[in-house]
């Protein structure tokens, strides 16, 4: 009999070694063999990864995470594709087949790659989708970020991608700008699953939630099935703190008396989670409304709040602080790979989302008392967030064009 260890054993050995190294670096004890990620489902929270790309799909890494971590969803991002195409080889064979085609521009080539990946991911997640009665087990694909302020173009592209994907358990990712809300409502009313992204404020979440509610009511009034329409509202967390903390630091530094420093310091790193907890209270109010009672009786699924940006951006923070602090029913946490690994190592899964709600409101009030308007912060974050989507998408398209030029022996175009 061969003495070589099975691959799953080798993988577990590697994970345990990394956990021990991380634990030693931060002065922690070695982790127990139990996996706290698996406890999230028992607390009503879905666990998604934002690392959907071909390498982890083909290597079996994502299948292992579904099996061992309880992963229930996968989200794609253009920046992950940009890194994989420019610095890796996972897409070389597919690009070699697509690049010579004159009928495909760079955007179409990217979408061909992404559609194939999302289809593979959706098939991988199909057992989760069936086991959870369609409440989870989704893979998502983003529309072009250039369309975020154009409802008609958003509607057309989202419908085209939905039809191309040909899977029930997929979501079309659409930024929740005011301009896109009519398209989001229309898509949901047609039975297209939507992930409303780039939500930073409670007001923006309310717009997404009401679009979802109105779309389901429209379907119900037409006598159409409402049980298979899925939606999540992706609410950002740590980016709120990053911007607010910078404003607090500036304010404290400009105060010669030092009176504001203690008040500003007490709010550092607190506003993002407070904002999220209050948004969940808004969600609870909507979920308890007579309008939703009618839809629930028809078997409709709620639009779950999905926490984005739950990796800590502050090196001094506990690396799973956001993930630990926002655990509650009918929510999803899309964890970056580093946060997922950290939570597997030393995360604590317990219901926390409805704890400290009054303190969250005091935090937001204290920020306003310092003259910092949270609404201004979240509006700026939306503008920045759309730029952060467009920039890697533009780099991705340039990288694909560069690969095509090299393949066809054409001189590379000058980059802007």
Secondary structure, DSSP 4 states (H G I P E B T S, - for coil): ---SPPHHHHHHHHHHHHHHHHHHHTTPPPPPSS-GGGHHHHTTEEEEES--SHHHHHHTHHHHHHHHT---EEE--HHHHHHHHHH-STTHHHHHHHTT-TT--HHHHHHHHHHHHHHHHHHHHHHHHHHTTTSS-EEEEEPPGGGTT-HHHHHHHHHHHHHHH--SSEEEEEE--GGGHHHHHHHHHTT--EEEEEE-SHHHHHHHHHHHHHHHHHHHHTT---TT--EEEEEE-HHHHHHHHHHHHHHHHT-TT-HHHHHHHHHTTTHHHHHHHHHHHHHHHHHTSHHHHHHHHTTPPP-EEEEE--S---TTS-TTHHHHHT--TTEEEEE-HHHHHHHHHH------TTTTHHHHHHHHHHHHHTT--HHHHHHHHHHHHHHHHHHHHHHHHHHHHHHHHHHHTPPPPPP-
